């Protein structure tokens, strides 16, 4: 066998190994009902839930708790998933800046008892540069950021 063939096989094997390793870390998009079932089964993998913030008839956010004077790293809100199921979400970091203007929200975390413990929030906000397009911003929990910084 030629040296170039052996080198090609090694490169392909490395590529397959990298794909398999990263595929195991991928989280899935689910509803709150599915997230509850996963938690009951003991599955503690990170999952994504897509939804919208619960608002009243005047368009104001309801069921939101954030008081930076008491605890700047505790933010709670109610998210309604794509199946119209509302669920309390807890984020142990400050409230994201553009939270009120978000069209859609993706929370990443896991169900813990009566709430969804969120480690990261992705906000889909209307783009200020192009009409009809959404702009995504990512907000990470300070506990998760500290772990990432230590690695």
C-alpha positions as a printed NumPy array, in Angstrom:
array([[  0.   ,   0.   ,   0.   ],
       [  1.259,   3.467,  -0.841],
       [  2.057,   5.98 ,   1.871],
       [ -0.562,   8.379,   0.446],
       [ -3.285,   5.698,   0.796],
       [ -2.362,   5.052,   4.421],
       [ -2.336,   8.781,   5.143],
       [ -5.774,   9.113,   3.493],
       [ -7.208,   6.295,   5.609],
       [ -5.844,   7.905,   8.797],
       [ -7.383,  11.277,   7.878],
       [-10.772,   9.663,   7.179],
       [-10.629,   7.723,  10.471],
       [ -9.864,  10.937,  12.378],
       [-12.743,  12.745,  10.674],
       [-15.173,   9.951,  11.571],
       [-13.915,   9.989,  15.172],
       [-14.46 ,  13.738,  15.459],
       [-17.976,  13.497,  14.014],
       [-18.938,  10.693,  16.409],
       [-17.489,  12.558,  19.412],
       [-19.335,  15.799,  18.666],
       [-22.62 ,  14.066,  17.779],
       [-22.829,  12.688,  21.326],
       [-22.794,  16.225,  22.764],
       [-25.577,  17.516,  20.52 ],
       [-28.761,  18.432,  22.303],
       [-32.222,  18.119,  20.83 ],
       [-35.208,  20.459,  20.44 ],
       [-38.191,  19.3  ,  22.501],
       [-41.359,  20.627,  24.128],
       [-41.827,  21.058,  27.882],
       [-43.901,  17.856,  27.979],
       [-41.036,  15.899,  26.393],
       [-38.551,  17.633,  28.701],
       [-40.569,  16.506,  31.745],
       [-40.659,  12.935,  30.455],
       [-36.886,  12.969,  29.871],
       [-36.303,  14.255,  33.409],
       [-38.572,  11.532,  34.873],
       [-36.541,   8.93 ,  32.966],
       [-33.343,  10.289,  34.547],
       [-31.992,  11.827,  31.341],
       [-29.981,  14.898,  32.358],
       [-28.71 ,  15.92 ,  28.916],
       [-29.064,  19.536,  27.861],
       [-32.098,  20.133,  25.681],
       [-33.463,  23.086,  23.71 ],
       [-37.027,  24.353,  24.139],
       [-38.381,  26.957,  21.714],
       [-41.159,  29.297,  22.735],
       [-42.447,  32.765,  23.371],
       [-42.659,  34.808,  26.543],
       [-46.091,  34.888,  28.152],
       [-47.671,  38.328,  27.631],
       [-50.973,  39.931,  28.649],
       [-53.514,  41.617,  26.322],
       [-51.518,  44.874,  26.398],
       [-48.372,  43.065,  25.207],
       [-46.557,  43.301,  28.554],
       [-44.572,  40.339,  29.885],
       [-46.351,  38.502,  32.707],
       [-44.92 ,  36.223,  35.391],
       [-41.396,  37.642,  35.196],
       [-39.272,  37.945,  38.346],
       [-36.03 ,  39.897,  38.265],
       [-34.891,  42.141,  41.094],
       [-31.201,  43.043,  40.745],
       [-31.202,  44.775,  44.139],
       [-31.941,  41.447,  45.862],
       [-30.159,  38.984,  43.544],
       [-28.776,  40.138,  40.176],
       [-28.1  ,  36.513,  39.177],
       [-31.649,  35.199,  39.477],
       [-34.122,  35.634,  36.629],
       [-37.457,  33.803,  36.327],
       [-40.056,  33.993,  33.588],
       [-42.822,  31.935,  32.016],
       [-42.166,  30.546,  28.542],
       [-44.946,  29.12 ,  26.353],
       [-43.599,  26.363,  24.088],
       [-44.797,  25.517,  20.574],
       [-47.479,  23.204,  22.054],
       [-48.887,  26.21 ,  24.01 ],
       [-47.733,  24.756,  27.351],
       [-46.485,  27.426,  29.804],
       [-43.595,  26.554,  32.114],
       [-41.534,  28.499,  34.651],
       [-37.92 ,  29.003,  33.516],
       [-35.096,  29.882,  35.952],
       [-31.885,  31.484,  34.64 ],
       [-29.06 ,  32.035,  37.154],
       [-27.655,  35.136,  35.482],
       [-28.825,  38.691,  34.868],
       [-31.821,  39.302,  32.616],
       [-30.689,  39.584,  28.974],
       [-30.762,  43.142,  27.679],
       [-33.17 ,  42.652,  24.751],
       [-35.428,  40.155,  26.523],
       [-38.587,  42.265,  26.182],
       [-38.254,  42.688,  22.42 ],
       [-37.593,  39.02 ,  21.621],
       [-39.958,  37.467,  19.084],
       [-38.888,  33.939,  19.972],
       [-36.733,  32.447,  22.724],
       [-34.705,  29.243,  22.861],
       [-33.789,  28.052,  26.359],
       [-31.099,  25.423,  26.827],
       [-31.066,  23.353,  30.002],
       [-33.097,  20.644,  31.737],
       [-36.269,  20.177,  33.786],
       [-35.682,  20.231,  37.536],
       [-38.793,  19.551,  39.579],
       [-41.418,  22.228,  38.928],
       [-39.311,  24.402,  36.612],
       [-36.918,  24.391,  33.658],
       [-33.372,  25.229,  34.815],
       [-31.827,  27.187,  31.988],
       [-28.07 ,  27.478,  31.405],
       [-28.27 ,  29.478,  28.184],
       [-30.824,  31.715,  26.453],
       [-30.93 ,  32.469,  22.732],
       [-33.057,  35.482,  21.799],
       [-34.536,  35.87 ,  18.329],
       [-35.109,  39.616,  18.027],
       [-36.297,  41.638,  15.031],
       [-33.298,  42.897,  13.078],
       [-32.916,  46.646,  13.161],
       [-31.232,  46.53 ,   9.755],
       [-33.595,  44.399,   7.651],
       [-37.38 ,  44.249,   7.906],
       [-38.839,  40.812,   8.548],
       [-35.569,  39.152,   9.614],
       [-34.705,  37.913,  13.097],
       [-31.368,  38.479,  14.79 ],
       [-30.073,  35.93 ,  17.328],
       [-28.224,  36.846,  20.53 ],
       [-26.855,  34.316,  23.012],
       [-26.803,  34.715,  26.796],
       [-25.024,  32.218,  29.033],
       [-25.486,  31.517,  32.729],
       [-22.628,  32.834,  34.877],
       [-22.19 ,  29.353,  36.394],
       [-21.767,  27.832,  32.915],
       [-19.423,  30.635,  31.848],
       [-17.28 ,  30.019,  34.933],
       [-16.988,  26.311,  34.049],
       [-16.053,  27.191,  30.476],
       [-13.424,  29.681,  31.693],
       [-11.865,  27.022,  33.95 ],
       [-11.532,  24.519,  31.096]])
